[in-house]
Every structure is written in C-alpha cells, then in structure tokens.
C-alpha cells in the first residue's frame, strides 16, 4: 500500500469540505428557509429536518456493510465516493430551488429532496470516514488523517454556516437568494469531493470474487457486534448527546440574531463565522493537548467547556448584552467545539481499528455516522418544536431553552464517557 504523506493527507481531507458544508447548511438554514421563506408551519418544518436524518439509523450501517462487502474493479470505497459526490451536488441544488407548488406540494418537494440529500450524503461519507481506520498504519497516521480531515471539515462548516447566509443576502434574499447560494455552494463542494477518489487509487485495492465462497456476517450481525461493544456504544451515545446540543445552538442562531438582536439575516453568517473560525484555530490545540494528557481527558474538558460557554450565550441574550458581546460568546463556543470534533473521531478511529476487523470498518463507521446525523437532527427538531409551542416566534421561553438544554445534554454525556473507559489501555483490541 502506498505511504500516506502530506499530499495524500491533503487530498483525503479535501473531501471533508463537502461533508462539512452539506451537513451544516441544512442544520443552520433549512428550518429557517422552511418557516420564513416557504412559510411552512414550524411543526411540519421540524419533521422535514428530522425524518431524513432519523432514517440514517438504518441507512448508514447498510451503506457501510454494502461498502465493506462490495466487489468492484475500483475497490470497496471509490465507487461510493463517486456516486455520493455527484448525487449530493444535485440533491442540494434541488433542495433550495423548489418550484412554486400549490397546497402541500412544497412540503413534499423539500421533504423528498432533503431525504435524497441525506441518503446520498451517507453513500459518500460512510466509506469516506472509514478510510483512516482502514489505511492508517499506526495511531499516529490515523490521528494525522483525522486531524487533517477535521480541520478541512471545519473550513467547510465555516463556509456553510457563515458564507451561505451571506450569499443568500447578496443574492437578494428569498427564493432567489437561496437559489444562488445553492448553485455556488454545490459547485465548490463538487470540486472538493473529487480528490479523495483519486487519492484512494492504489490504496483501495480492487477485490476479486473469491474462488471459494466465504460467508460474511450479515448486516444485522455486524450492527449487533458494533452495538454490543460497550466502548463504542458509550462513546457514540456521548457524541449523539453533544451533537444534539450543537444542533440546538446552530439551528437557533438565525432566530436569535434576527428576532432577539434585530440584526439582518446575513449577520447569522457573522455569528457562525466567529464560532467556526475559533473552532479551526482550536483544533491544533486540542490535538496537542490530547498528546499531552490523553484524548479521553481532553474530550471531557472540551465537553464541560462547551456546556458552560453555551449557557453564557443564552444568559447574554436574556440580559440584553450588546451584539458585539454576543459575537464574542459565539467565538468562545467555537473553542471547545473544536475538541468535540477532532477528539471523538480520533478515539473512534483507534477503537474501530482495534475492534472492527479488516472487513467491517465501514459497518462500524456507518453505525457511528447514523448516530452523528441523529444528533444533528435532534437539535433543529427540538428548536422547531420549541418554536411551534411558542407560536412560531423566538420568545424568552425559547432563549431559556437554548440557555439550559445544551449544557444539560453535555453533562449527561459525561456519564457515557465514563462508562466507555477510554483510556489508552481500553483502546487495545477487545478480547
């Protein structure tokens, strides 16, 4: 297998620009697009953002098992990378360019397009995220691939969360602005998602059909093996809770900016930009801290810090803090968010490498990404339900919800981290 140098690491990581954008723009803007531009009732909008990602509980492990067992001249991963990259570009454009339809037509259009986007995203992302556990020769190479991927993913998240609202505003807002945003973002992401396909040439070795039939464990058996692994299960549960907290913050941000601070819609991009620039800057810090004190201890510190600074954001909104002060609060949220990105993915790459075996990396990864999407879906769905209960308006009650809920979720997740026992010794293969 080819050595993994800086050029290969950069080529691999470039794909995460697309995954970062395509996972973030719907989390930040889709609920707002549905309720404010398309005038879809908040309850229906909450269902639109939740159901497609909830389906990932079943779909992502299926994609992982499908990729693990695939037989193709291109290899196990590359066909999925190609189909997924092309598919998400098309589905993303369709999602934000709905035709004017009568009755419930627009609800059906947006719901179907988002379902397609989520399914095609998995076809790319599940095999893609499995690659470090598969081709990384040792802990250092796996950690390097994950760190490169997370940094570029955060650039994608930054583009999705900050540039996308600004492009909408520059495009005139409304349907036209969202259409311009979709075309610009999709074109950039399509280009970024091609290099991993090229990088895996010579690494994703083509697999011939064996002359003697070898029985692989079925999907149910592989999923059962993943979920019966207590370390994996508890790490996943903690991550889902933390991503739910993240989703609450990002999906509530447009309402907070526009309704509470009376800022233009484009300022949502400034808030998300402050948060995500801090995230990008903080990733090397968390990587260095993990080398010094261990990934598990650093992860606990990042979790506690995220819960604390998120509460400060809500308290500032309740207290009538100036807009500049809230921008600082968003930036402070970004610092621990970097840890919540790079550390769990590094830990799970080590764990999968030790426990999944050579034929099930993507199946474990599929279970992981299904939980990731579930967490990101829970956040906007809970925000939508809070809006529905408040009559569709961002009220003091909703700000209180934003103040309390993320920190509470982070505290609960610490129980799962303790149960996971993620010491260096615990990351050795289970016996």
Kinemage of the C-alpha trace (Angstrom):
@kinemage 1
@onewidth
@group {chain A} dominant
@subgroup {mainchain}
@vectorlist {calphas} color= white
{ca unk a 1} P 0.000 0.000 0.000
{ca unk a 2} L 1.228 3.489 -0.832
{ca unk a 3} L 2.670 5.595 2.004
{ca unk a 4} L 0.466 8.330 3.400
{ca unk a 5} L 2.358 11.586 3.039
{ca unk a 6} L 1.287 15.194 3.260
{ca unk a 7} L -0.067 15.308 -0.295
{ca unk a 8} L -2.189 12.194 0.246
{ca unk a 9} L -3.441 13.506 3.583
{ca unk a 10} L -4.436 16.811 1.978
{ca unk a 11} L -6.183 15.064 -0.915
{ca unk a 12} L -8.102 12.878 1.506
{ca unk a 13} L -9.020 15.807 3.730
{ca unk a 14} L -10.362 17.940 0.864
{ca unk a 15} L -13.477 15.790 0.674
{ca unk a 16} L -14.461 16.884 4.140
{ca unk a 17} L -15.025 20.410 2.836
{ca unk a 18} L -18.055 18.997 1.056
{ca unk a 19} L -19.221 16.919 4.001
{ca unk a 20} L -18.819 19.931 6.285
{ca unk a 21} L -20.880 22.179 4.018
{ca unk a 22} L -23.588 19.667 3.171
{ca unk a 23} L -24.108 18.742 6.810
{ca unk a 24} L -24.058 22.337 8.078
{ca unk a 25} L -26.154 24.392 5.662
{ca unk a 26} L -29.326 22.362 6.296
{ca unk a 27} L -28.663 22.372 10.042
{ca unk a 28} L -28.305 26.160 10.113
{ca unk a 29} L -30.622 27.325 7.334
{ca unk a 30} L -33.145 24.669 6.325
{ca unk a 31} L -35.509 25.157 9.257
{ca unk a 32} L -35.366 28.929 8.771
{ca unk a 33} L -35.795 28.564 4.976
{ca unk a 34} L -38.879 26.407 5.503
{ca unk a 35} L -40.601 28.615 8.086
{ca unk a 36} L -39.638 32.097 6.896
{ca unk a 37} L -39.243 31.793 3.099
{ca unk a 38} L -41.588 28.944 2.177
{ca unk a 39} L -43.988 29.675 5.079
{ca unk a 40} L -44.174 26.017 6.077
{ca unk a 41} L -45.685 25.579 9.580
{ca unk a 42} L -42.955 25.028 12.217
{ca unk a 43} L -44.233 21.586 13.189
{ca unk a 44} L -44.004 20.347 9.598
{ca unk a 45} L -40.615 22.029 9.187
{ca unk a 46} L -39.352 20.191 12.273
{ca unk a 47} L -40.490 16.898 10.737
{ca unk a 48} L -38.741 17.742 7.446
{ca unk a 49} L -35.378 18.293 9.147
{ca unk a 50} L -35.703 15.302 11.469
{ca unk a 51} L -37.129 12.365 9.496
{ca unk a 52} L -34.431 12.054 6.792
{ca unk a 53} L -31.643 12.003 9.354
{ca unk a 54} L -33.540 9.631 11.635
{ca unk a 55} L -33.641 7.239 8.667
{ca unk a 56} L -29.844 7.231 8.838
{ca unk a 57} L -30.102 4.913 11.861
{ca unk a 58} L -30.932 2.154 9.375
{ca unk a 59} L -29.380 3.511 6.190
{ca unk a 60} L -25.825 4.331 7.293
{ca unk a 61} L -24.979 0.856 8.663
{ca unk a 62} L -26.469 -0.620 5.477
{ca unk a 63} L -24.205 1.606 3.355
{ca unk a 64} L -21.220 0.617 5.497
{ca unk a 65} L -21.902 -3.102 5.161
{ca unk a 66} L -22.552 -2.650 1.445
{ca unk a 67} L -19.194 -0.914 1.012
{ca unk a 68} L -17.330 -3.456 3.169
{ca unk a 69} L -18.626 -6.339 1.055
{ca unk a 70} L -18.545 -4.694 -2.372
{ca unk a 71} L -16.632 -6.262 -5.252
{ca unk a 72} L -15.571 -3.773 -7.922
{ca unk a 73} L -12.591 -3.143 -10.191
{ca unk a 74} L -12.373 0.272 -8.493
{ca unk a 75} L -12.265 -1.154 -4.972
{ca unk a 76} L -14.582 -1.086 -1.967
{ca unk a 77} L -14.742 2.667 -1.334
{ca unk a 78} L -14.176 4.544 -4.590
{ca unk a 79} L -17.495 3.711 -6.329
{ca unk a 80} L -19.356 5.044 -3.308
{ca unk a 81} L -17.239 8.199 -3.221
{ca unk a 82} L -18.036 8.914 -6.883
{ca unk a 83} L -21.789 8.268 -6.735
{ca unk a 84} L -22.211 10.084 -3.443
{ca unk a 85} L -20.291 13.188 -4.528
{ca unk a 86} L -22.320 13.624 -7.730
{ca unk a 87} L -25.612 12.841 -6.013
{ca unk a 88} L -25.303 15.301 -3.149
{ca unk a 89} L -24.487 18.157 -5.524
{ca unk a 90} L -27.700 17.564 -7.484
{ca unk a 91} L -29.884 16.998 -4.403
{ca unk a 92} L -28.550 20.095 -2.612
{ca unk a 93} L -29.411 22.358 -5.544
{ca unk a 94} L -32.882 20.826 -5.807
{ca unk a 95} L -33.484 21.275 -2.066
{ca unk a 96} L -33.019 25.038 -2.111
{ca unk a 97} L -34.631 25.700 -5.518
{ca unk a 98} L -38.170 24.377 -5.045
{ca unk a 99} L -40.765 25.333 -7.670
{ca unk a 100} L -43.843 27.232 -6.538
{ca unk a 101} L -46.337 24.448 -5.847
{ca unk a 102} L -49.898 24.589 -4.534
{ca unk a 103} L -51.084 23.157 -1.249
{ca unk a 104} L -48.647 20.780 0.397
{ca unk a 105} L -46.555 20.460 -2.754
{ca unk a 106} L -43.625 22.440 -1.391
{ca unk a 107} L -43.621 20.423 1.825
{ca unk a 108} L -43.410 17.247 -0.254
{ca unk a 109} L -40.689 18.679 -2.531
{ca unk a 110} L -38.450 19.862 0.288
{ca unk a 111} L -39.036 16.711 2.313
{ca unk a 112} L -38.186 14.401 -0.607
{ca unk a 113} L -35.141 16.429 -1.662
{ca unk a 114} L -33.754 16.502 1.863
{ca unk a 115} L -34.342 12.766 2.194
{ca unk a 116} L -32.402 12.225 -1.055
{ca unk a 117} L -29.619 14.566 0.092
{ca unk a 118} L -29.258 12.711 3.393
{ca unk a 119} L -29.199 9.299 1.679
{ca unk a 120} L -26.639 10.335 -0.950
{ca unk a 121} L -24.522 12.095 1.675
{ca unk a 122} L -24.246 8.766 3.503
{ca unk a 123} L -23.134 6.981 0.349
{ca unk a 124} L -20.134 9.311 0.246
{ca unk a 125} L -19.500 9.955 3.933
{ca unk a 126} L -19.705 6.468 5.462
{ca unk a 127} L -16.920 4.900 3.332
{ca unk a 128} L -15.011 8.183 3.411
{ca unk a 129} L -14.887 8.396 7.203
{ca unk a 130} L -13.876 4.711 7.415
{ca unk a 131} L -10.689 5.347 5.413
{ca unk a 132} L -8.358 6.368 8.320
{ca unk a 133} L -9.212 3.214 10.262
{ca unk a 134} L -8.569 1.176 7.117
{ca unk a 135} L -5.357 2.620 5.634
{ca unk a 136} L -3.728 4.192 8.711
{ca unk a 137} L -0.695 2.060 9.569
{ca unk a 138} L -0.498 3.155 13.218
{ca unk a 139} L -2.076 5.506 15.777
{ca unk a 140} L -0.015 8.476 14.564
{ca unk a 141} L -1.052 8.102 10.917
{ca unk a 142} L -4.706 7.600 11.846
{ca unk a 143} L -4.632 10.638 14.123
{ca unk a 144} L -2.972 12.694 11.369
{ca unk a 145} L -5.593 11.743 8.765
{ca unk a 146} L -8.411 12.523 11.211
{ca unk a 147} L -6.847 15.854 12.226
{ca unk a 148} L -6.403 16.952 8.594
{ca unk a 149} L -9.962 15.897 7.820
{ca unk a 150} L -11.424 17.731 10.804
{ca unk a 151} L -9.578 20.973 10.006
{ca unk a 152} L -10.844 20.985 6.425
{ca unk a 153} L -14.298 19.908 7.592
{ca unk a 154} L -14.357 22.923 9.877
{ca unk a 155} L -13.489 25.122 6.907
{ca unk a 156} L -16.487 23.540 5.173
{ca unk a 157} L -18.648 24.085 8.217
{ca unk a 158} L -17.453 27.702 8.283
{ca unk a 159} L -18.373 28.127 4.622
{ca unk a 160} L -21.743 26.505 5.183
{ca unk a 161} L -22.621 28.394 8.329
{ca unk a 162} L -21.165 31.827 7.564
{ca unk a 163} L -20.728 32.192 3.808
{ca unk a 164} L -24.055 30.587 2.903
{ca unk a 165} L -26.212 33.188 4.732
{ca unk a 166} L -24.115 35.989 3.244
{ca unk a 167} L -24.547 34.557 -0.264
{ca unk a 168} L -28.317 34.359 0.316
{ca unk a 169} L -28.341 38.021 1.303
{ca unk a 170} L -26.084 39.033 -1.617
{ca unk a 171} L -28.397 37.150 -3.979
{ca unk a 172} L -31.340 39.266 -2.924
{ca unk a 173} L -32.764 37.046 -0.200
{ca unk a 174} L -35.902 34.972 -0.509
{ca unk a 175} L -36.162 32.197 -3.074
{ca unk a 176} L -33.720 33.854 -5.485
{ca unk a 177} L -31.062 34.298 -2.806
{ca unk a 178} L -31.297 30.681 -1.695
{ca unk a 179} L -31.081 29.512 -5.319
{ca unk a 180} L -27.869 31.499 -5.886
{ca unk a 181} L -26.435 30.118 -2.649
{ca unk a 182} L -27.265 26.532 -3.637
{ca unk a 183} L -25.557 26.805 -7.020
{ca unk a 184} L -22.394 28.457 -5.668
{ca unk a 185} L -22.017 26.119 -2.700
{ca unk a 186} L -22.763 22.967 -4.709
{ca unk a 187} L -20.174 23.819 -7.371
{ca unk a 188} L -17.446 24.419 -4.785
{ca unk a 189} L -18.259 21.223 -2.913
{ca unk a 190} L -18.354 19.104 -6.049
{ca unk a 191} L -14.788 20.147 -6.860
{ca unk a 192} L -13.608 19.493 -3.304
{ca unk a 193} L -15.063 15.976 -3.146
{ca unk a 194} L -13.141 14.654 -6.177
{ca unk a 195} L -9.569 14.369 -4.735
{ca unk a 196} L -10.337 11.558 -2.212
{ca unk a 197} L -11.461 9.372 -5.121
{ca unk a 198} L -8.110 9.983 -6.814
{ca unk a 199} L -6.089 9.598 -3.604
{ca unk a 200} L -7.515 6.124 -2.936
{ca unk a 201} L -6.187 4.767 -6.230
{ca unk a 202} L -3.622 2.145 -5.240
{ca unk a 203} L -4.908 2.128 -1.661
{ca unk a 204} L -8.474 0.937 -2.210
{ca unk a 205} L -7.312 -2.260 -3.823
{ca unk a 206} L -9.749 -3.929 -6.241
{ca unk a 207} L -11.226 -7.076 -4.766
{ca unk a 208} L -11.819 -10.176 -6.826
{ca unk a 209} L -14.650 -12.542 -6.063
{ca unk a 210} L -13.159 -15.449 -4.100
{ca unk a 211} L -12.992 -18.809 -5.872
{ca unk a 212} L -14.394 -20.411 -2.728
{ca unk a 213} L -17.483 -18.826 -1.280
{ca unk a 214} L -16.718 -17.112 2.020
{ca unk a 215} L -19.678 -16.321 4.207
{ca unk a 216} L -19.589 -12.780 5.600
{ca unk a 217} L -21.626 -11.921 8.689
{ca unk a 218} L -24.931 -10.319 7.750
{ca unk a 219} L -25.702 -6.658 8.384
{ca unk a 220} L -27.745 -7.455 11.488
{ca unk a 221} L -24.890 -9.472 12.963
{ca unk a 222} L -22.361 -6.725 12.190
{ca unk a 223} L -24.555 -3.999 13.684
{ca unk a 224} L -25.113 -6.172 16.741
{ca unk a 225} L -21.358 -6.602 17.114
{ca unk a 226} L -20.864 -2.841 16.938
{ca unk a 227} L -23.594 -2.009 19.441
{ca unk a 228} L -22.549 -4.784 21.827
{ca unk a 229} L -19.111 -3.209 22.046
{ca unk a 230} L -19.583 -1.182 25.236
{ca unk a 231} L -16.730 1.234 24.479
{ca unk a 232} L -18.107 2.017 21.031
{ca unk a 233} L -21.710 2.215 22.262
{ca unk a 234} L -20.988 4.619 25.103
{ca unk a 235} L -18.695 6.813 23.008
{ca unk a 236} L -21.434 7.024 20.372
{ca unk a 237} L -24.112 7.872 22.937
{ca unk a 238} L -21.981 10.693 24.344
{ca unk a 239} L -21.340 12.066 20.868
{ca unk a 240} L -25.041 11.994 19.941
{ca unk a 241} L -25.936 13.981 23.057
{ca unk a 242} L -23.207 16.533 22.344
{ca unk a 243} L -24.239 16.949 18.699
{ca unk a 244} L -27.821 17.478 19.799
{ca unk a 245} L -26.525 20.350 21.913
{ca unk a 246} L -24.564 21.701 18.934
{ca unk a 247} L -27.630 21.414 16.690
{ca unk a 248} L -29.704 23.381 19.196
{ca unk a 249} L -27.227 26.249 19.071
{ca unk a 250} L -26.752 26.371 15.300
{ca unk a 251} L -30.434 25.990 14.371
{ca unk a 252} L -31.488 28.624 16.913
{ca unk a 253} L -28.825 31.091 15.758
{ca unk a 254} L -30.826 32.687 12.875
{ca unk a 255} L -33.803 33.297 15.167
{ca unk a 256} L -31.556 34.631 17.916
{ca unk a 257} L -29.787 37.021 15.537
{ca unk a 258} L -32.897 38.300 13.735
{ca unk a 259} L -35.598 38.216 16.427
{ca unk a 260} L -33.662 38.986 19.617
{ca unk a 261} L -30.910 41.281 18.348
{ca unk a 262} L -32.828 42.741 15.373
{ca unk a 263} L -29.895 42.147 13.053
{ca unk a 264} L -30.148 41.424 9.297
{ca unk a 265} L -30.316 37.789 8.258
{ca unk a 266} L -26.770 37.901 6.883
{ca unk a 267} L -25.420 38.551 10.379
{ca unk a 268} L -26.160 34.917 11.145
{ca unk a 269} L -23.119 34.295 8.972
{ca unk a 270} L -21.029 36.612 11.137
{ca unk a 271} L -22.084 34.760 14.278
{ca unk a 272} L -21.401 31.339 12.782
{ca unk a 273} L -18.170 32.642 11.255
{ca unk a 274} L -16.895 33.829 14.642
{ca unk a 275} L -17.736 30.446 16.135
{ca unk a 276} L -16.159 28.372 13.385
{ca unk a 277} L -13.017 30.446 12.931
{ca unk a 278} L -12.365 29.843 16.606
{ca unk a 279} L -13.058 26.147 16.012
{ca unk a 280} L -10.489 25.921 13.218
{ca unk a 281} L -7.877 27.726 15.304
{ca unk a 282} L -8.535 25.468 18.293
{ca unk a 283} L -8.131 22.079 16.551
{ca unk a 284} L -4.288 22.055 16.772
{ca unk a 285} L -4.595 22.989 20.455
{ca unk a 286} L -6.889 20.042 21.191
{ca unk a 287} L -4.643 17.695 19.197
{ca unk a 288} L -1.587 18.842 21.172
{ca unk a 289} L -3.467 18.648 24.481
{ca unk a 290} L -4.594 15.109 23.653
{ca unk a 291} L -0.987 14.056 23.074
{ca unk a 292} L -0.066 15.522 26.459
{ca unk a 293} L -2.907 14.328 28.723
{ca unk a 294} L -4.691 11.743 26.559
{ca unk a 295} L -7.638 12.027 24.177
{ca unk a 296} L -10.214 10.953 26.771
{ca unk a 297} L -9.273 13.594 29.366
{ca unk a 298} L -9.100 16.309 26.728
{ca unk a 299} L -12.524 15.226 25.460
{ca unk a 300} L -14.065 15.598 28.916
{ca unk a 301} L -12.586 19.100 29.194
{ca unk a 302} L -13.995 20.110 25.811
{ca unk a 303} L -17.441 18.801 26.781
{ca unk a 304} L -17.553 20.763 30.030
{ca unk a 305} L -16.308 23.928 28.354
{ca unk a 306} L -18.894 23.714 25.564
{ca unk a 307} L -21.768 23.404 28.030
{ca unk a 308} L -20.509 26.373 30.040
{ca unk a 309} L -19.959 28.830 27.188
{ca unk a 310} L -23.263 27.884 25.527
{ca unk a 311} L -25.050 28.823 28.736
{ca unk a 312} L -23.207 32.169 28.681
{ca unk a 313} L -24.594 32.844 25.196
{ca unk a 314} L -28.158 32.360 26.399
{ca unk a 315} L -27.611 34.365 29.573
{ca unk a 316} L -26.213 37.224 27.499
{ca unk a 317} L -29.297 37.207 25.271
{ca unk a 318} L -31.607 37.237 28.304
{ca unk a 319} L -29.632 40.061 29.904
{ca unk a 320} L -29.722 42.226 26.772
{ca unk a 321} L -26.000 42.031 26.048
{ca unk a 322} L -24.775 44.114 23.093
{ca unk a 323} L -24.400 42.441 19.720
{ca unk a 324} L -20.612 42.670 19.918
{ca unk a 325} L -20.639 40.779 23.195
{ca unk a 326} L -22.739 38.006 21.690
{ca unk a 327} L -20.303 37.687 18.796
{ca unk a 328} L -17.588 37.110 21.387
{ca unk a 329} L -19.793 34.459 23.012
{ca unk a 330} L -20.221 32.695 19.670
{ca unk a 331} L -16.439 32.727 19.241
{ca unk a 332} L -15.971 31.254 22.716
{ca unk a 333} L -18.365 28.426 21.808
{ca unk a 334} L -16.119 27.603 18.860
{ca unk a 335} L -13.090 26.883 21.052
{ca unk a 336} L -14.449 23.755 22.786
{ca unk a 337} L -16.406 22.808 19.665
{ca unk a 338} L -13.047 22.052 18.022
{ca unk a 339} L -12.416 19.465 20.719
{ca unk a 340} L -15.874 17.960 20.263
{ca unk a 341} L -14.989 17.395 16.607
{ca unk a 342} L -11.440 16.080 16.487
{ca unk a 343} L -11.288 14.072 19.738
{ca unk a 344} L -14.245 11.680 19.348
{ca unk a 345} L -13.305 10.928 15.735
{ca unk a 346} L -9.723 10.161 16.757
{ca unk a 347} L -10.916 7.898 19.566
{ca unk a 348} L -13.387 6.060 17.368
{ca unk a 349} L -10.774 5.555 14.620
{ca unk a 350} L -8.456 3.882 17.135
{ca unk a 351} L -11.326 1.824 18.541
{ca unk a 352} L -12.598 0.668 15.144
{ca unk a 353} L -9.083 -0.243 14.015
{ca unk a 354} L -8.701 -2.448 17.080
{ca unk a 355} L -12.169 -3.979 17.328
{ca unk a 356} L -13.906 -3.972 13.929
{ca unk a 357} L -11.620 -6.303 11.999
{ca unk a 358} L -10.429 -5.930 8.427
{ca unk a 359} L -13.847 -6.475 6.846
{ca unk a 360} L -16.123 -4.269 8.952
{ca unk a 361} L -14.556 -0.804 9.256
{ca unk a 362} L -17.329 0.914 7.310
{ca unk a 363} L -20.080 -1.006 9.109
{ca unk a 364} L -18.876 0.355 12.452
{ca unk a 365} L -18.457 3.751 10.808
{ca unk a 366} L -21.997 3.541 9.428
{ca unk a 367} L -23.379 2.991 12.909
{ca unk a 368} L -21.281 5.951 14.094
{ca unk a 369} L -22.410 8.326 11.334
{ca unk a 370} L -26.040 7.312 11.821
{ca unk a 371} L -25.734 8.443 15.428
{ca unk a 372} L -23.960 11.604 14.297
{ca unk a 373} L -26.815 12.504 11.963
{ca unk a 374} L -29.398 11.643 14.585
{ca unk a 375} L -27.762 14.101 16.972
{ca unk a 376} L -27.624 16.828 14.322
{ca unk a 377} L -31.292 16.144 13.505
{ca unk a 378} L -32.440 16.240 17.123
{ca unk a 379} L -31.131 19.786 17.622
{ca unk a 380} L -33.108 21.521 14.817
{ca unk a 381} L -36.150 19.338 15.501
{ca unk a 382} L -36.202 20.375 19.172
{ca unk a 383} L -35.764 24.015 18.139
{ca unk a 384} L -38.680 23.651 15.722
{ca unk a 385} L -40.858 22.149 18.431
{ca unk a 386} L -39.911 24.977 20.779
{ca unk a 387} L -40.900 27.469 18.088
{ca unk a 388} L -44.173 25.672 17.487
{ca unk a 389} L -45.014 25.742 21.188
{ca unk a 390} L -44.206 29.469 21.264
{ca unk a 391} L -46.429 30.279 18.295
{ca unk a 392} L -43.585 30.367 15.778
{ca unk a 393} L -41.768 33.280 17.432
{ca unk a 394} L -38.460 33.401 19.270
{ca unk a 395} L -39.609 34.282 22.771
{ca unk a 396} L -37.912 34.492 26.160
{ca unk a 397} L -39.011 30.896 26.781
{ca unk a 398} L -37.101 29.712 23.698
{ca unk a 399} L -33.967 31.622 24.771
{ca unk a 400} L -34.193 29.972 28.189
{ca unk a 401} L -34.414 26.614 26.410
{ca unk a 402} L -31.243 27.499 24.469
{ca unk a 403} L -29.547 28.549 27.718
{ca unk a 404} L -30.302 25.375 29.673
{ca unk a 405} L -30.647 22.461 27.242
{ca unk a 406} L -27.181 22.296 25.597
{ca unk a 407} L -25.332 22.367 28.914
{ca unk a 408} L -27.642 19.733 30.381
{ca unk a 409} L -27.034 17.440 27.409
{ca unk a 410} L -23.272 17.847 27.768
{ca unk a 411} L -23.411 16.967 31.457
{ca unk a 412} L -25.446 13.838 30.751
{ca unk a 413} L -22.941 12.798 28.071
{ca unk a 414} L -20.160 12.673 30.677
{ca unk a 415} L -21.792 9.587 32.207
{ca unk a 416} L -21.393 7.781 28.891
{ca unk a 417} L -17.779 8.906 28.551
{ca unk a 418} L -17.004 7.487 31.982
{ca unk a 419} L -18.755 4.231 31.067
{ca unk a 420} L -16.757 3.997 27.832
{ca unk a 421} L -13.484 3.686 29.765
{ca unk a 422} L -11.491 5.351 27.007
{ca unk a 423} L -8.013 5.058 28.454
{ca unk a 424} L -5.146 4.101 26.147
{ca unk a 425} L -5.288 0.564 27.509
{ca unk a 426} L -9.034 0.422 26.866
{ca unk a 427} L -8.413 1.174 23.207
{ca unk a 428} L -6.486 -2.042 22.738
{ca unk a 429} L -8.477 -4.717 20.862
{ca unk a 430} L -11.182 -6.323 22.962
{ca unk a 431} L -10.579 -9.914 23.921
